[in-house]
Amino acid sequence: MKCLYIKNSCVIALAAILLPLNLLAKAPHHSPIDLARVKVWSELKDVNMGDYLSIPEVTLDLISMKSSDLPKELRVGKDYDRLDKIFKLQADDEFEKAYIEADKFVSRDKGSTLSEWVQFYKADLLFFVEENKDKKKYNLALEEYQDAVSRYPLNPQVPRALYQMALLQLKMQFFTEVNALASRGLKEFEGSEYEPLYRLLDAEQAFLSKDDRKATFDFAAIIQKFPHHRAAVDAAFRKAFILFRRGDFKNALAMYEDLDRYHSEEVDRLKMKTEASSSDKFVDRVFYAETVYLNQKYVEAAKLFQDLANLFPSNPHAPFLLLRLADTYLWRGQAHAAQELYIHVLEKSDKNSVAAASARLRLADLYFLTNDFNTSRKNEDLYQKAYDAATKAGNTALASLALAKLAAFHLYFKTYPKAQEVLGEYRTQFKDSANQAWVEEQFTKTVELQILDYYRREDFLAALSTYLVFERDQTNHFQNTQALLKIADAANRLSLYDKAAQILNRVIYLEKTSEGRQEALLKLVDILIVQGELRKASERLRRFAFAYPTTPLRYLYEMYWGQLYSALKNHAQASNHYEKALQSTRAEPAKLFEIRFTYIKLAEESEKLSLPGKAVESYEKYAKLVRDIQNNPLSEWVITKKDKFLMKFSRYRIADTYYAMHDFVKALDAYKIVSKEVQEEPFLSHSLYRIGECYLALNDRKAALNAFASVQSKDPKNIWAKAAQSYIASVQMEVKYGIRILN
């Protein structure tokens, strides 16, 4: 042990003993972990020690015939002396010599009473011979047993021979044959000492053939019927492993705890209280420690992992044991200790790509979960390097997890384009992985966000194109009906009515709420109106009213009736329904914002009905709604390009309506507002010219002359600039000739 203390030559065992204890003294007393961030990782299926370990083995040993198995009367004489020498060769592991001598014994003394027994023993020896070869031919030993059982079916060795035969079939992975032999043994030798082993063999073949349901039932039966037998220990270990693999860590731990009632010595071995240095049950011990850890028993798990790392420092899994030890510190609020141990493993694992990848992954998680401002910027690089290292090592489970966590990291910080890129790479690289369902869901959400962003920016073609490309992959389908409604609206605005109708019909199929289906049905009516299918639209609206007499979407229902009557040029009815639609949104700002353009439609219908006052009122209400949203930086609603255009349009229409009514005072004020808010030509020139005309109508010729003089344009074809110059010329003629041209 002295070599462990030599400078610069410390091994992992020393780190397992000393490093965590030193770090424990430095560790903070309170957990720095951000629980909101823990929730992010809770959605992902993490790797555990089971992803690095082989499946633990059950104790199904070769059971050879012993001299004591022979009847007493046969254990005398020269023949037995010869047989005893063969037993001694076996004891010295001289299996081939022993087999040759046994074969000679049977050949020479066919009439010997012992010959029948040696026939079974010879098969045992051949089993030993093949077991110790690199290229095993278990079928040779199997044939020997079959020959012995066939020739001597009443020999007391038959029950053991059936067990040996089934064990050989299991090693050759002939699971159906194992089941048949075990069933035969249970039927012919029920109650024999081999009954628990027959059952264990049958349960094991079910386990290895991935029939977990049968295996679980059979292992449970062994535990219940033979609680004191060694087979119950293996059955409990196997059942615990099945539960572990299924993710049922609570019941897996319960299996170990129940085992303590009859086999406390086995549990003591797992806990390394006895035979600590024995490597026979190393895998079982690690699985037990991991089960304890996954049940959040961090203090007990820490001791187990530290002891394992200390006892088996050269084991390939030692770095992962230290990483798990560090995990126990992290979840007990000792982040500094965990960080130092992660870094230690990373530095010592330059030749172990998987351990290095796992250490980087743990470090990134720590920085993220503890919200470490100084180190969080390293996260992206750590996750990427963990992915690269795991990929290089061929560890799919770890590589896919690193990529999933990198995506989750970007999702948390709302860097959606990067998240989508990483999720897309995951979908390409890992088709059938642990987090596939989560990745598909998150990738769909990022596409939805992308589409909604295009929609908000009124890039309807990009929104629809993104959706269509996404849907082309038959493995992906949008389930978010609110996003689908927006996509249908984008298709509608692009005059792709069939596609819009197709998407809306899908919403009706997917939507689980009545209100969602109603909205899709009403938007289908909108498409019919736009296409000029007014009779069908009318029928649909009437059926809708019959089916949903108390619909919460009354505002949409009335609005579409208004559009229908507007298309029929029944302006009075259109105006009436538009008013009802707006009245239905009282005390519901969100609904009012949704149908805000109805104000414009109502104003236009009022103009056609020669109701200028009502038209101005509607334009004013629309302008006020938009202005209030623009002035509120915390508003949840977004003003679109169409809103900005209609805002200008409303201002113009208000001013023009007052002018047409000969209310020049109000018209003058309205045009002044337009001239300030609208700088585009020829609209600016038009408003300035109208200001001049208003002053002229109010008999303020000086102000009118100044207003006309302000109409300037670089465009020689600007009619308002020409008209203004004409007016100025007329005034100059009046002054020159003393006449009155303008009234």
SVG drawing of the C-alpha trace seen along z (x, -y; Angstrom):
<svg xmlns="http://www.w3.org/2000/svg" viewBox="-81 -95 88 153">
<polyline fill="none" stroke="black" stroke-width="0.4" points="0.0,0.0 3.0,-2.4 3.1,-2.9 -0.3,-4.7 1.3,-7.6 4.2,-8.2 4.0,-11.7 2.4,-11.9 1.5,-8.2 -1.8,-8.2 -4.3,-5.8 -8.1,-5.9 -8.2,-4.0 -6.5,-6.8 -8.8,-9.3 -11.8,-7.3 -10.6,-7.3 -9.1,-10.8 -10.5,-13.2 -14.2,-13.0 -13.4,-13.4 -11.3,-16.5 -14.0,-18.0 -16.6,-17.2 -15.0,-19.7 -15.1,-22.4 -18.6,-21.7 -21.4,-24.2 -24.0,-23.2 -27.0,-24.2 -28.0,-22.9 -27.3,-25.4 -29.4,-23.4 -32.1,-25.3 -35.2,-23.0 -36.8,-24.7 -33.8,-23.5 -34.0,-20.0 -37.4,-19.8 -35.8,-20.3 -33.7,-17.1 -36.5,-15.2 -38.1,-14.9 -35.1,-13.1 -34.3,-9.5 -30.7,-9.5 -28.1,-6.8 -27.2,-4.8 -24.6,-2.2 -26.8,0.4 -25.8,-1.1 -22.1,-0.4 -22.4,3.1 -23.0,6.5 -26.0,8.5 -25.3,10.2 -25.1,14.0 -27.1,16.4 -25.5,19.3 -26.2,22.3 -23.1,24.3 -22.2,27.6 -23.0,30.3 -20.7,33.3 -21.2,36.7 -19.3,37.4 -18.0,40.6 -20.4,40.2 -23.3,40.4 -22.4,44.1 -24.2,46.7 -22.0,48.0 -21.8,51.5 -20.2,50.2 -17.5,48.2 -15.3,51.3 -13.1,53.5 -10.6,53.0 -13.2,51.4 -13.9,48.7 -10.2,48.2 -9.8,47.5 -12.8,45.1 -11.4,43.3 -8.2,42.5 -10.4,40.8 -12.1,38.8 -8.6,37.7 -7.7,36.6 -10.9,34.4 -9.9,33.0 -6.6,31.9 -8.4,30.4 -7.1,33.0 -10.4,33.2 -9.3,34.6 -7.2,37.4 -10.1,38.2 -12.5,38.3 -10.2,40.7 -9.9,43.0 -13.6,43.0 -14.2,43.8 -11.7,46.7 -13.5,47.9 -16.8,48.1 -15.3,49.8 -13.3,52.4 -15.8,53.3 -19.2,53.1 -20.4,55.8 -19.2,54.0 -21.9,52.8 -20.1,49.4 -20.2,49.0 -23.8,47.7 -22.7,45.0 -19.5,44.1 -21.6,43.5 -23.2,40.5 -19.8,39.4 -18.1,39.6 -20.7,37.0 -19.8,34.8 -16.1,34.9 -16.8,34.1 -18.8,31.1 -15.8,29.9 -13.5,30.4 -15.7,28.3 -16.2,25.7 -12.5,25.0 -12.0,24.7 -12.1,21.5 -14.3,23.0 -16.8,24.9 -18.7,27.9 -21.4,28.4 -23.3,30.7 -20.7,33.4 -21.4,33.5 -25.1,33.2 -25.0,36.3 -23.2,38.2 -25.9,37.3 -28.7,38.2 -27.0,41.6 -26.7,42.3 -30.3,41.3 -31.6,43.3 -29.7,46.4 -30.3,46.2 -33.6,44.3 -34.0,45.7 -30.6,44.7 -30.7,42.3 -28.4,39.9 -31.1,39.1 -32.6,36.1 -29.1,34.6 -28.4,35.5 -31.6,33.7 -30.4,30.6 -27.0,30.8 -28.6,31.3 -30.8,28.2 -27.8,26.2 -26.0,27.2 -29.0,26.2 -29.1,22.9 -25.4,22.2 -26.1,23.0 -29.2,20.6 -31.6,23.3 -34.3,21.9 -37.2,24.0 -35.2,27.1 -34.4,25.8 -38.1,25.3 -38.9,28.8 -36.2,30.4 -37.1,28.3 -40.8,29.3 -39.8,32.9 -37.7,32.8 -40.6,31.1 -43.0,33.7 -40.9,36.8 -39.0,35.7 -41.3,33.3 -40.0,32.8 -36.5,33.8 -33.5,31.7 -33.3,30.5 -36.8,29.0 -35.6,25.5 -32.9,25.7 -35.3,26.9 -37.5,23.9 -34.5,21.6 -33.4,22.9 -36.8,22.4 -37.1,18.9 -33.6,18.0 -34.4,19.2 -37.5,17.0 -35.4,14.1 -32.7,14.6 -35.3,15.0 -36.7,11.6 -40.0,12.9 -39.9,10.8 -43.5,11.5 -42.9,15.3 -39.5,14.8 -40.9,12.4 -43.7,14.9 -41.3,17.9 -38.7,16.1 -41.4,15.0 -42.6,18.6 -39.1,19.8 -38.8,17.2 -42.2,18.1 -41.8,21.9 -38.1,22.3 -37.3,19.3 -34.3,21.0 -32.8,22.5 -29.8,20.9 -32.1,20.7 -34.2,18.1 -31.1,15.8 -30.6,15.9 -34.3,15.5 -34.4,12.4 -31.3,10.9 -32.8,11.6 -36.2,10.2 -34.5,7.1 -32.6,6.7 -35.8,7.0 -37.4,4.3 -34.3,2.2 -34.2,2.5 -37.9,1.5 -37.2,-1.6 -39.0,-0.4 -36.2,-1.1 -38.4,-1.2 -39.6,2.4 -36.1,3.5 -34.7,2.3 -37.6,4.0 -36.5,7.3 -33.0,6.9 -34.6,6.0 -36.9,9.0 -33.9,11.3 -32.4,10.2 -35.0,12.3 -33.6,15.7 -30.3,14.9 -28.8,12.1 -25.3,13.4 -25.9,12.7 -27.0,9.1 -24.0,8.7 -21.8,9.7 -23.6,7.1 -22.9,4.5 -19.3,5.7 -19.6,6.5 -18.3,10.0 -15.9,11.2 -15.4,7.6 -12.4,8.2 -14.1,11.0 -14.8,10.1 -17.4,12.8 -20.3,10.6 -18.9,7.3 -21.6,6.7 -24.3,7.6 -22.8,5.2 -22.7,2.3 -26.3,2.9 -27.3,3.0 -25.4,-0.3 -27.0,-1.9 -30.5,-0.7 -29.9,-2.3 -28.7,-5.5 -31.7,-5.7 -34.0,-5.4 -32.3,-8.6 -30.6,-7.0 -27.5,-9.0 -25.6,-8.5 -25.9,-4.7 -25.1,-4.8 -22.0,-7.0 -20.5,-4.4 -21.2,-1.6 -19.7,-3.4 -16.7,-4.6 -16.0,-1.1 -16.3,0.4 -14.0,-2.1 -11.5,-1.6 -11.6,2.2 -11.5,2.5 -9.3,-0.4 -8.2,1.3 -11.6,2.4 -12.7,0.7 -15.8,-0.6 -13.8,-2.4 -14.2,-5.8 -17.9,-5.4 -18.1,-4.4 -16.3,-7.7 -18.6,-9.7 -21.6,-8.1 -19.9,-8.9 -19.7,-12.5 -23.4,-12.4 -24.2,-11.6 -22.4,-14.7 -24.2,-16.9 -27.6,-15.7 -26.7,-16.2 -25.9,-19.9 -22.1,-19.5 -21.6,-20.8 -18.0,-21.8 -17.0,-18.2 -18.9,-16.9 -17.2,-19.3 -13.7,-18.5 -14.4,-14.8 -15.8,-15.2 -12.8,-17.1 -10.5,-14.5 -12.1,-11.7 -11.9,-13.8 -8.2,-14.4 -7.5,-10.7 -9.6,-9.3 -7.6,-10.6 -7.6,-7.0 -11.2,-6.2 -13.4,-8.2 -16.6,-7.0 -15.6,-8.0 -14.3,-11.3 -17.6,-11.9 -19.6,-11.0 -17.5,-13.3 -18.0,-16.3 -21.7,-15.6 -21.8,-15.6 -19.9,-18.9 -22.2,-20.5 -25.2,-19.3 -23.7,-20.7 -23.0,-24.1 -26.5,-24.2 -28.3,-22.9 -26.4,-25.2 -26.9,-28.2 -23.2,-29.0 -23.0,-32.3 -19.2,-32.1 -19.2,-28.6 -22.6,-28.3 -21.0,-29.5 -18.9,-26.4 -22.0,-24.2 -22.5,-24.2 -18.9,-23.2 -19.0,-20.5 -22.1,-18.9 -20.7,-19.0 -17.4,-17.5 -19.2,-14.8 -21.2,-13.9 -18.1,-13.8 -16.2,-11.6 -19.1,-9.2 -19.7,-9.0 -16.0,-8.2 -16.2,-5.5 -19.3,-4.0 -21.5,-4.5 -24.8,-5.3 -26.7,-5.7 -24.3,-8.4 -23.9,-10.1 -27.6,-10.5 -28.1,-11.7 -25.4,-14.4 -27.1,-15.6 -30.5,-15.6 -29.2,-17.6 -27.5,-20.1 -30.9,-20.6 -32.7,-20.9 -30.0,-23.5 -30.9,-25.6 -34.6,-25.2 -34.3,-26.4 -32.5,-29.6 -34.9,-29.9 -32.2,-29.8 -34.7,-27.9 -32.8,-27.9 -29.8,-26.2 -32.2,-23.8 -33.8,-22.9 -30.5,-22.2 -29.4,-19.9 -32.7,-18.1 -32.5,-17.6 -29.1,-16.1 -30.4,-13.8 -33.3,-12.6 -30.8,-11.8 -28.2,-10.0 -30.4,-8.1 -33.6,-6.6 -34.4,-4.2 -33.0,-5.8 -34.2,-6.3 -35.2,-9.9 -36.6,-9.6 -40.1,-10.5 -39.0,-13.6 -36.8,-14.7 -39.7,-14.3 -42.0,-16.3 -39.5,-19.1 -38.5,-19.2 -42.2,-19.6 -42.5,-22.4 -39.5,-24.3 -41.0,-23.9 -44.3,-25.3 -42.5,-28.3 -40.7,-28.9 -44.0,-28.8 -45.7,-31.1 -42.8,-33.5 -43.2,-33.6 -47.0,-34.1 -46.5,-37.0 -44.2,-38.6 -46.9,-38.0 -44.6,-35.9 -47.4,-33.5 -45.6,-31.7 -42.7,-30.8 -45.1,-29.6 -47.0,-27.4 -43.9,-26.1 -42.2,-25.1 -45.3,-23.3 -45.6,-21.4 -41.9,-20.4 -42.3,-19.1 -45.5,-17.2 -43.8,-15.5 -42.0,-13.3 -44.7,-10.7 -43.2,-10.2 -44.1,-13.7 -47.5,-15.3 -48.6,-18.5 -50.8,-18.0 -51.0,-21.6 -54.4,-22.7 -53.8,-26.4 -50.7,-26.3 -52.7,-24.5 -55.4,-27.2 -52.7,-29.8 -51.2,-27.7 -54.7,-27.3 -55.1,-31.1 -51.8,-31.5 -53.0,-29.2 -56.2,-31.1 -54.4,-34.4 -52.3,-32.9 -55.6,-31.9 -54.7,-28.2 -58.3,-27.4 -58.2,-23.6 -55.0,-23.3 -56.6,-25.6 -59.7,-23.5 -57.6,-20.3 -55.8,-21.7 -59.0,-22.8 -60.6,-19.4 -57.6,-17.9 -58.1,-20.4 -61.6,-19.1 -60.3,-15.5 -57.6,-16.3 -59.2,-18.8 -60.6,-17.4 -62.5,-20.4 -65.8,-21.5 -64.7,-25.1 -61.7,-24.2 -63.8,-22.2 -66.3,-25.1 -63.5,-27.5 -62.3,-25.3 -65.9,-24.8 -66.4,-28.6 -63.1,-29.2 -64.3,-26.6 -67.3,-28.9 -64.9,-31.8 -63.3,-29.9 -66.6,-29.2 -67.5,-32.9 -64.1,-33.9 -64.7,-31.4 -68.1,-32.7 -69.9,-29.6 -72.4,-31.8 -75.3,-29.3 -73.2,-26.6 -71.8,-29.1 -75.3,-30.2 -76.3,-26.5 -73.2,-25.8 -73.8,-28.8 -77.4,-27.8 -76.4,-24.3 -73.7,-25.7 -76.3,-27.8 -78.5,-24.7 -75.6,-22.5 -74.1,-25.2 -76.9,-27.6 -74.8,-28.9 -71.4,-28.9 -68.7,-30.9 -67.6,-31.9 -70.6,-34.1 -68.2,-36.9 -66.8,-34.8 -70.3,-33.5 -71.7,-37.0 -68.6,-38.3 -68.9,-35.6 -72.6,-36.4 -71.5,-39.9 -69.0,-38.9 -71.7,-36.7 -74.2,-39.6 -71.4,-42.0 -70.7,-39.6 -74.4,-39.6 -74.2,-43.5 -76.8,-43.6 -75.1,-46.3 -77.7,-46.8 -77.6,-43.2 -73.8,-43.1 -73.6,-46.2 -76.0,-44.7 -74.0,-41.4 -70.7,-43.3 -72.1,-45.3 -73.2,-42.1 -69.8,-40.6 -68.1,-43.5 -70.7,-43.6 -70.0,-40.0 -66.4,-40.8 -67.2,-43.2 -65.0,-42.6 -62.9,-40.1 -60.0,-42.1 -58.4,-39.1 -61.5,-38.3 -61.8,-42.0 -58.2,-42.0 -58.8,-38.8 -61.6,-40.5 -60.3,-44.0 -60.5,-44.4 -64.3,-44.2 -64.2,-47.9 -62.9,-48.6 -65.5,-46.4 -68.3,-48.1 -67.0,-51.5 -67.0,-50.6 -70.5,-49.2 -71.6,-52.4 -70.2,-54.5 -72.2,-52.5 -75.3,-53.1 -74.5,-56.9 -73.9,-56.9 -70.7,-58.9 -70.8,-59.6 -71.0,-55.9 -68.2,-55.2 -66.0,-57.8 -66.8,-56.2 -65.7,-52.8 -62.5,-54.1 -61.7,-56.0 -62.3,-52.9 -59.9,-50.8 -57.2,-53.5 -57.5,-53.8 -57.2,-50.1 -54.0,-50.0 -52.6,-53.1 -53.2,-51.7 -51.3,-48.5 -48.4,-50.5 -48.1,-52.6 -48.1,-49.6 -44.6,-47.9 -46.0,-45.1 -48.9,-44.3 -49.2,-40.6 -50.5,-41.4 -48.4,-42.2 -49.3,-44.9 -48.8,-43.6 -48.0,-45.3 -51.7,-45.1 -52.5,-47.0 -50.1,-49.7 -51.5,-50.1 -55.1,-50.1 -54.1,-52.7 -53.1,-55.1 -56.1,-54.1 -58.4,-54.9 -56.8,-58.3 -57.4,-59.1 -60.9,-57.9 -61.8,-59.9 -60.4,-63.0 -62.0,-62.4 -65.4,-61.6 -65.3,-64.9 -64.3,-66.7 -67.2,-65.1 -69.5,-66.2 -68.2,-69.8 -67.2,-69.7 -64.0,-71.5 -62.9,-72.2 -62.8,-68.5 -61.5,-67.7 -58.6,-70.2 -57.7,-68.6 -57.9,-65.1 -55.7,-66.0 -53.1,-67.6 -52.9,-64.3 -52.5,-62.4 -49.7,-64.7 -47.8,-64.1 -48.3,-60.3 -48.0,-59.5 -44.8,-60.6 -45.2,-58.4 -46.0,-59.9 -48.4,-60.7 -50.4,-60.5 -48.4,-63.3 -48.9,-65.6 -52.6,-64.8 -53.1,-65.5 -51.2,-68.8 -53.3,-69.8 -56.5,-69.0 -55.3,-71.1 -55.1,-74.0 -58.6,-73.3 -60.0,-73.3 -58.4,-76.7 -59.8,-77.9 -63.3,-76.7 -62.9,-78.4 -61.9,-81.6 -58.4,-81.8 -56.6,-82.5 -53.3,-83.2 -53.2,-79.9 -54.4,-78.2 -51.6,-79.8 -49.0,-78.6 -50.5,-75.1 -50.4,-74.9 -46.8,-76.2 -45.8,-73.3 -46.9,-70.7 -43.5,-69.7 -42.6,-66.7 -39.7,-65.5 -42.1,-63.6 -43.1,-65.9 -46.2,-63.8 -47.5,-64.3 -51.1,-65.6 -51.4,-67.2 -48.2,-69.2 -49.4,-70.4 -52.8,-71.3 -51.1,-73.3 -49.0,-75.2 -52.1,-76.0 -53.8,-77.4 -50.8,-79.6 -50.7,-80.9 -54.4,-81.7 -53.9,-83.8 -51.0,-85.6 -53.2,-86.5 -55.9,-87.8 -53.3,-90.1 -51.9,-91.2 -55.1,-92.0 -57.3,-92.9 -59.8,-90.2 -61.3,-87.3 -60.8,-83.9 -61.3,-81.6 -64.4,-81.8"/>
</svg>
